[in-house]
Amino acid sequence: MNAKEYVNKYKDELINDMMEIIEIKSVREEAKEGMPFGEGPTKALQKGLEIAERYGFKTVNLDNYVGYVEMGEGEDIIGILAHVDVVPEGEGWTSDPYKPEIRDGRLYGRGVADDKGPGIISLHAMRIVRDMGVKLNKRVRLVLGANEETGSACVRYYKAKEGGFQYGFSPDAEFPLIFGEKGGFGGNFSAPLSVDGAKTVIESIAGGVVSNMVCPDVTVYISGEGLEEIKAAFDGYKPHEEITTESSFTDCGKLKLYLKGKAAHASFPEQGVNAISYMIDFLKDHITDSPFVKAYSDLVGLCYYGEKCGAQCEDQYGVLTMNLGVISTENGVATVTVDCRVPITIDFKDQADQVVKNFENAGCTFNVNRLGSSLFIDPESDFIQALYGSYVKVTGDTENKPFTIGGGTYAKTFENVVAFGIEFPGENNQIHMPDENMHLESIYKCCEVFVEAIQRLLAL
Ligand SMILES: [Zn+2]
């Protein structure tokens, strides 16, 4: 039998196994004795390993952080990285997210596509490779993590105990495959909002929710002289069609300014309208002695690519993006978060030092809390071609090519591991959304792709 025939033979078990593990609500909970991510993720991990044992695989559970399923012999290990924890179900489901259901040829349930389903699909792909009698000259390991969605401590635990892989893939994103993920440079900068003796004082600026989103709205309180003029100017401030503003006086005579822009993901800041940047752009013309406002306009302005602070750079796969996500004020000092996504092939270390210096020279303090490396594997390498070739062979799709993203997937934890599947181009699996689902035919096709991929990686 060939791979397709095997998938057809095992497909009922494949779907039943997916349903069995999806039934366990594996959202992160409070840690318990021996359960670092709580009961749900632990039970799902144990269930995944139990299913693998039914098919005769060796399994190892590393303290309920992470486990693995193994077959084959030899030094080299081919890794497959999936996770059994899920994000909360949220509102708006047509059926119970933890009672998987087949409707219109699709399997619905939380975790169908992200990422319990892909874990089970990978397990059956291993089973098929074994049952086809393929020579296992290397070990093949399916790693099941229990905390990808809330920090990936599971795979770091694995790496510390077991090391890395010769080659590997993580079915936790999209087909065809992702051969590059941007690096990260992040932190925050601070400066006083006012100087001593200022006639007009910015008391506070606050806005934003998370550092990896474009700040959607911001509120400023101002006291002192000239407030009527500032209010009148702000009421006429319309720098962008997606911006709305409101202004009012508080009971104690302070001027309150509110500006609403538009949120977007930090890796595409230009798709949003940053409320902080537009608020500062207004303030700079009306309050000229604020150290924070001056530093922000000089070094950030209305830019999305770090043009003013020395962060700007690009390579053939993309440009550096810079996002300002959250602003807060404490004791008259404003602090704003910075989230830069660094082009894949660029070593940013020296440039990061220069960016920090530029902020310091402008009177700010700058705290770096992240300088993460990128992931890049030559798309022409045998490894990438083996995976992409498997995808092309099974799907016949040569139009969609391997691509790069702003980062970061599960794959990034390891060298020589890339995100491969499982959402097919043109499909929407509703990942992290209500009614998460996967077409049954796509489940089978995905399994077939993985059977081919495992064989090709064994042959490298
Ligand atoms: Zn995932």
Residues whose N, C-alpha, C, O or C-beta is under 5 A from the ligand:
A	BS01	ZN	D114 D115 D172
